[in-house]
Amino acid sequence: MRGSKVKIRLLIGVAIIAFAYFQKCNRQEINPYTGKKQTITMTTDQEIAIGLQSAPQITQQHGGLYPDEHLQAYVDMVGNKLVNSSLAKDTPYKYDFHLLADDQTINAFALPGGQCFITYALLSKLKNEDQLAGVLGHEIGHVLGKHSAERIGETEFWKTVSTGASVGADMGGLIGGIGQNTLLKNGRGDELESDELGVMFMIDAGYNPEAMIAVMEILKTAAGPNRVPEFKSSHPDPENRIEKIREAIKKYKH
């Protein structure tokens, strides 16, 4: 009796995992801007909606917007110049650039659909407009690369696989761990892809792409000597990123 119950559980588990793979294959598409195959479970309009809905909460978490209209206008000017000079202009995304009041966290990030953010802490470390273009170009790359949408699609896939493994045998934790590692690995790939796209956008807009290397040096200094080893981090080591940025500059600079 016990054997037949285990067999039934195993069959149900296999069916759930097979369904997850079938769903994933059906939801794979080629990103028209990067040529990369991705698992995407939402429409472009849904990406934009998620970004717009999440922006106020994200802003609040970083102390609101920085209260200087001139600095915000400066960030807008550089961001819009990058968008309007590159293939980002031909995407359906609505790009907005937000300067956050947070003066402690050195960071910049993007939400799905075009909402891009930079903290005052990071802006205050940048020496010139080219470096700001390097930061914002990278974030535009995340949007255009559909990286958040892909993470959501991959997470849904691994949740379903984990459920199937839990039903079939008590291995949900192991499968879940594999899923997390895959997400981390892809996260590093996303950062490198965004660096490359950022270099391309900078060149298209007339900025000096070498400035992105200076930004990496700033991030490296900010991280300090206790930086998390690359294999434990979702971001590649700044040194590795610098090497890839140099390759991208050679690739796109005429």
Secondary structure, DSSP 8 states (H G I E B T S, - for coil): -HHHHHHHHHHHHHHHHHHHHHHHHHTEEE-TTT--EEE--S-HHHHHHHHHHHHHHHHHHTTSB-S-HHHHHHHHHHHHHHHHTSGGGGSS---EEEEE--SS---EEE-TTSEEEEEHHHHTT--SHHHHHHHHHHHHHHHHTTHHHHHHHHHHHHHHHHHHHHHHSS-HHHHHHHHHHHHHHHHHHHHHHHHHHHHHHHHHTT--TTHHHHHHHHHHHHH-TT---GGGSSS--HHHHHHHHHHHHHHH--
